[in-house]
C-alpha cells in the first residue's frame, strides 16, 4: 500500500511562476546557476543555490550559504509573493518535451514507508550531499523540490488523471529549454489517496539524496519534538509519482581523459580480447549489449564476443556494469567512477555531439555512448534490493524546483 497525503502547497502566483520555477539544484554547478539566475531576482536558484549571491570563493557548504538561503527564501515569500494553498491538496504535473509527454501525481509520501523500503531505491547516496540538503531543509523548514517517483501503471489512476486534466490548469508555461510545465489542482484528493492504496510499491527514479535528506531531517525534528503525534508535516516528503509506462530514460554516456598510458593503437589492440571491435560504428548503439566508442575522430562498435561468458545477475548484466567491469576498470584503470577525476559523465539531451566535441578538442581521449538503461531494469534492480552502478540513469525531462513547496 502506498500512503500519499495532500498538503497545503506554498507556491508562486500564476503570473510569476515562469520566473520563479528553476532547474533542479543538482543539475547545475555554481557558475551555471549564477548565469541562469542573472537579472532574475525571483529565480528559485537564489534559494536552492544561494552561494550564487555570495563571493566566488565561498564554500557552498559553509554557514553563510545556509543563512543566505533562508534570507532569500523569506525575501521571495514576501516579494513575489508566495501563496499558501487554502486547503491541503494533491496536484497533477505534466511535462512535455517534444513528442514526449508524462503526467505525475504530486503529493507527500510517508517517510516511514521510505525507511521500511516500501519506497524502493536503486542508488547509494553520498553523505556530503545528504548533509547539504538535510541542513537546507532544516534551515528553511521546507522541501523545495520534489522526489521523482514511479509506480507500475494503474488504469484507475490513469482515468482519474485524464478526468482532472479536463479542468483549467493553475500553471502552464514553457521554460527556456522548451519544456512545457503544466500543473492542475485535484478537486477531490481523497480519490487519489484511496487509489494509491492499491499500489504495492513506489520506486525512486531520481532524487535519492532529496529522499534520504528528508528522512534525516525527519529523524532530527522528531528527536526535538514534544508531544509527537506522527501527523506532523516533517513525517512526509514532497514527491511527484509518474506511471512507469510514461517515463523516458536517456543515455548516460562516459568520456575518459586519457588511455591509461597506452597509445590509441595499443588501446584498440587491448580491447579486442574482451570485445568485438568494428570500425565505422554509429554514434549511438542500436540496442542493449552494444557500445559505441569515439576515438581519434572515428566511431567504433563494441560488442561482447559469442564466446564471452554471460554476466551473472541483474546488476552485472546492465550495459553500464559490463562497460565498467570489462573495460573502464581492467583496461583504463578506473576503479571507482565516483571520485575518479579522469572520467566525466554526459547525460540527457547533450547527446553524442558532446562526446565528439570533448575528444576532438582534446578534453577527453576516448568517449563511450551507451544504450539507455530501461525502466524495467530499474524496477527489477529495486525489487531485488540491489544497487545500480553510479550514473546509470538520466531521466528527462526534469522537474522544476519552487513550483510547489512543502513546508515542514
N, C-alpha and C positions, 0 to 999 in steps of 0.2 A: 504494500500500500504506500503510495506517495502522498504525504501530507503537505498540502500547499495552503497558503494563508494570504488573504487580502491585506493590503497595507495602505495607509494614507500617504501617498507619494508627495514628496516635495519636488516641484517641477517648475520649469520656466513657463512664462506666459507664451501662448501660441505665437504671437507676433515676433518673439525674440528667440524662439527655440533654435533656429538655424545658426544664430550667433553664439549660443551657449554650448550646444552639444559639441563634443570633441572626440577625436580618435581616442582609443584606449591608452591609458598612461604607459603601457608596457610595449607598445609597438613603435615608439619614437624615442630617440635619445634627447638629451637636454637641448642640443642645438636645433634639432628638428622641431621640438616642441616650441622653442622660443620663436622660430620662424613662423610656425603655424599660428601662434597667438599674437603675433605682432600687429599692432594697430587695432586689436580687438580686446578691450578690457573685459568683455563678457565671456570670453572663451573659458571653458571649464578647465583647460590646461593650466590656468593660473591656480587652480585648486589641486588638481591631480599631479602636476609637476611644478610646484611653487618655486623651485630653485631657479626657474626662468626669470624671476623677478628679483634675484639676488646677484651679487657679483659672480663673474665667470668661474672663479676658483673656489666657490662654495662647495663644501662636501654635501652631496644630496641627501645624506642620512644624518646630518647634524641638527641640533636643536633649533637653530634659526629657521630651518626649512619647514619644520612642522608648525612652528609658530606662524610662519608666513602662510601656510596652508589654511590655518584657522582664520587668520586675518582676512585672507582673500575670500574664503567661504562666507564669512559674516558680511563682508562688503558686497559680494554678489547677491546674497539673500536680500539685502536692503536695496541695492541699486538697480537690480534687474527689473522688478523684484522676483524672487522665487515664491511660489504659491504652494500652500499645503492643501491637498485634496480635502474636501469637506467630509469624506467618509472613507473607511478602508475599501480599497478597490483592487481588482485584477485588470490587467490590460492585455491587449494584443500588440505585437510589434512585428511589422512586416519590413523586410529588406528586399529591394530589387536591384540586381546588378546585371545589366544587360538582359539576357533572356532568362536569367536565374531568379527565382522568387522563393522566399521562405517566410513562414509566419509562425511566430512563437508566442507562448503564453507567459506574461510577466507576473510573477507573484513572489512571495517569500517562501523559502523551503526550510525544513527543520534541520538545525544543527545536530540534534540527537540522531536523526537518520543519517546524516553525513558521518558522524562518529561511529555509527553501527554498520557502516558500509552498505546501507540501503541506497545511498547515493554513491555510485561506484566511481573509482578513479582508475587512470591508466598511466599516471605520470608521477614521478617523485618531485618534491618541491625543495627549493633551496632555502636554508634558514635565513640568510640575509634578506632575501626578497619577502619572506614571511614577516620578518621583523619590521620591515618598512611599511607594508600595508596594514599590519596589525596596529602599529603606532598611529598611522594615518587615520584609521577608523576610530581609535580611542580618542584622539585629539579632536576630531570633528564630531564624534558620536554619530557617524553616518557611514553608510555604504553607498558610494557614489557611482559605482559601475557594477553591472550585473555579472554573475557567473553564467556561462554559456552551457546549458544542459541539453541533453537529448533523451528521448524515450522511444520505445518501439511504437510505431504509429497506431493510433486508435481511431476507428471510424466514427465513434460517438464524439470524440473531441474534435475531429475534423469538421463534423457537421455543425457543432456549436461555434467553431471559429468562423465558418462561412456565414452563418446567420449574423454574428456580431459585426462582420465586415460590411454588412448592408447599411449600417448606420454611418453617420458622419464621424470622421476622424478628429481627434484633438490635436494631432501633429501630422503634418505632411510636408516634407521638404526634401530637396535633393542637395547633398553635400558637395563640396568642391571636387571630390573624386568621382562624381557621377552616380553615386549610390543613393537611391531613394529610401527614405526612412518614414514610415507611417505608423502612427500609434492610435489605437482605439481604447476607450474605457469600456469595460464589460458592464452591462446594465444589471446582470444577475450573477454575481461572482459565486454564489453558493452552488450553482450548477457545475461550474468548473471544479470547485473543491470536491464535490461528490464524484465527478468523472475521474479525477486523478487518483481517487482511492482504488480504482481498478487497475492502475498502473503499478506493476510489482516493483520496478526499479527505475531510478533516474541515473543518468550517466554524465559525468563531467566531460564535455567535449573540449572546452577551452576555459581557462580561469582557475586552474588548480591552486594557484597562490592566493587568489581572492578568497576561495572557499576555505583554505587552510587558515588564512588570517582571520576570517570571520569566526572560525572555531576557537582560535586562540583568544580573540577579543571577548568572545562569549565566556570562556573559562575565567578570564581575569575579572570581568564585570560580575559574574556570578559569585566569585570569591569575595568581592567587595560588597555584595548585596545584603541588605537587611530585609527580612520578610519575603524571601524569594518565592515566587509562585509558579514559574515555568511559562508564564504568559508574557513576560517582558519581551520587547521587540528584539533585544540582542540574542534571543534564543533562535532567531531565524535570519537567513541571509537572502539577499536580493538575487533573483535568477530569471533568466529567460529560457523557457523549455520548448525546443523545436522537435517535431517528429523526425525520426531517423531517415525517412524516405525523402525529406526535403533538403538535407544538408549537402554541402559542397566542400570537399576537401581538395585543395590544390597541392601540387608537388612542393616538397621542402628539399631544395637542392643544396649541394655542397660545393665549395671551392677550397682548394688546398694551396697554400702559398709556395711550397717547394716540393721537390720529388725525393726528399729524404737522402740527398747526396747522389742520386742517380742522374744520368743523362736521360733524355727522352727515349732514346733507343734502348737503353738498359731497362728503363721502366716498362716499356712496351714488352720487351722480352720476358721480364719477370711476370707480367700479367698473364702470359699465355699458359701458365701452369694452372692457376685456379679458374681461369675464364677462357671462353672462346672469344677472340677479339677480331671483329670485322671492320675494315675501313669503310668510309663513306656512309656512316650511320646517320640517322635522323637526329635532330636536336632533342626530341622528346621520345621516350620509349613508347612503343605501341601497346604494350601490355605489361603486367607484372612479370617478374622473373627476367627482366631485361633492364640494362642501364645504358645511358648514353654518356659518353666521355668526350670532353673537348680538350684537345692537346695540340699545341703548335698550329693553331688555326684550322684544325680538322676535327670533325666529329667521328667517333668510333662507336660501334655497337658492342656491348659486353653481354654475354650470357653464360650460364653455367654449362659445362660440357655434360653430355649424356652420361658419362661415366662418373661424374661427381656424386658423392654421397648426398642424399637429400637432407636438408636441415631437419632437426628433430624438435618439435614443439611449436606452439603458436607464435611465440615471440621470435624464436630463431628463424622462422620461415618468412618473416617480414623482409621486404626488399632492403629497408634501412639497416636491418640486422645483418643480412648477408654481405652488404657492402662494407659494413664496419668489421665484421668478423673475418672476411676473406681478402680485404684489400686495404682499408684505411689503417687497421691495426698491424697486420703482419708485414705489409709492404711499405706503407708510408709512415709507420711508427706512431700513429695517433691512437693512443691507448684509451683516453677518456676525452670525448669531444667537448665536454662542458668547460673545463678550464684551459684546454689547449688553444693557444693563440694562433696556431698555424692553419686552423680551419675556420671558414666563415660559412654562414647559412643564408640562403637566398630563398625566401618563401613568397607564396602568393602570386600576385599579378606581375611581379618583376620579370618573371619568365626566363627563357633560355638566352635571350639577348643580353641580359645582365651577366650571365656566365661568360659569354663570348667577350664582353667588354672587359671583365676582370682579367681574363687570360691575355687578351690582345694588348692591354695596357701594362702588363707585367705585374699586376697586383695579385695574381694567382698563377701557379704553374700548370694546374690541371683543375678541371671542374667536372662535376657529375650531375646529370639530370636524371631524376627518379620518376617512376610511375607513382601516382598518389596512393598513399595508404587509404584503404576503404573504410567506410563506417562499419561494415561487417567485421573487419579486423578489430576496430576499436571496441565494439561490443563484446566480441569473443575474448579479447585480452582482459577486458574489465571483468567479465563474468568468471573468468578463470582466476581472478585475483592476481594477475600478472602485471608487470610494468613494461610499457613500451620504451624503447631507447629514446633518449632526448631528441627533440627536433624531428619527431615522426609525422606530425600532422600540422597542416596550416589551413585553418578554416577561413573561408572568405564567402561573403562579405563580413566585415567586423561590426560589432555592436558599438554604439556611441556612449560615452560617459556623459553624465549630467542631464540625461533626458528624464529619468525617474529615479529619485533618490530615496533611500530607505533610512530614516533616522532611527538611531538606537539609543 
